[in-house]
């Protein structure tokens, strides 16, 4: 009986993870901490430090500095990871939601 319950819960969990709408919205005050790769700043907060996001481009002080190439939502950990690319060097970096 316990094996059936565990099996059923596992199926439900994977179904919930795979059946999302894949649309992730960033709040105006979303903060992301540097993780690895291309380093723009230690912390990026889109409502302060003159950072803002327009379409797929990250601007700092009205100048484009990076492209947002992927937004990854990690359900089991419960956070969001930004994958960005430097416009000059094409290096890729990761920032994790605080």
N, C-alpha and C positions, 0 to 999 in steps of 0.2 A: 504494500500500500504506500509506504513512504517513497519508494522508487518512482511510483506513478505520479505522486505529487511533485517531486523534484523535477521529473521529466516535463510535466505540464507547465510548471513555473518557468523552466528554462525556455520552452517554446514560446510562452507568452512574453518573456523578457526580450528575446531576439526579434519577435514580431513587432514589439513596441519600438525597438531601436531602428529597425529597418523601414518602418512605415511612417516616417516623419515627412514633413513637407519640404525639408531641405532649405528652407528660407530662414536665415538668421538675421535679426535686426540688431544693430548696435545702438545703444542709448547715446544721447548727446554727451553724457558724462562717463562713458566707458573708459576704464583705465587698463592698460596692458603693460606688463613688466617684461623686460628683455629676457630672452631665453638663450638663443644661440644664433650664430651666423652674422649677417649684416646688422650693424649697430647704428640705429638712428638716435636713440636716447635711452637712458635707463628705464624711464617710464613714459609712455605715450598716453595722454589723456586728451580726448578730442575736444573737450570744452575749455581747456586752458593751454598755456604754453604756445598759443598761436598754431595749434595743430587742428586741421579739419580734413574731412573726407568728402570728396566730390567725385561721384561715379566710382571709378576704381583707383583714383589718385589721392595720395596723402600729401597735403600741403603744409608747409611750415613757413610762417611769416610771408604768406601770399605766394610762395615759390613751390613748385612741385618737387618733391624729394624722393618719393617712392611710389611703387604700384602695389596695390592690394591684389595678390594673385589667388589667395584662397582663405576662406574662413572655415575653420574646422571646429565643430562642436563635439566635445568628448563627453558623452552621456554618463559613463560610469564614473568619471572623475568629476564631472559637473562644471566644466569650464569651457572657454572658447579660446582657440589659438588662431592668431593672425599670421599668415605667411606673406611677407612683403619682399619686394625686389627693389634694390637700389637702381635709380634711373641712370647713374653714371657708370657703375661697375658691373651691373647685372647680378651682383651677389644677392643671395636670398637669406632672409633672417626670419626668426620666429619670436613672437611676443605672446605671452599668456595672460589672460584676463586675471586681474587682481580681485 
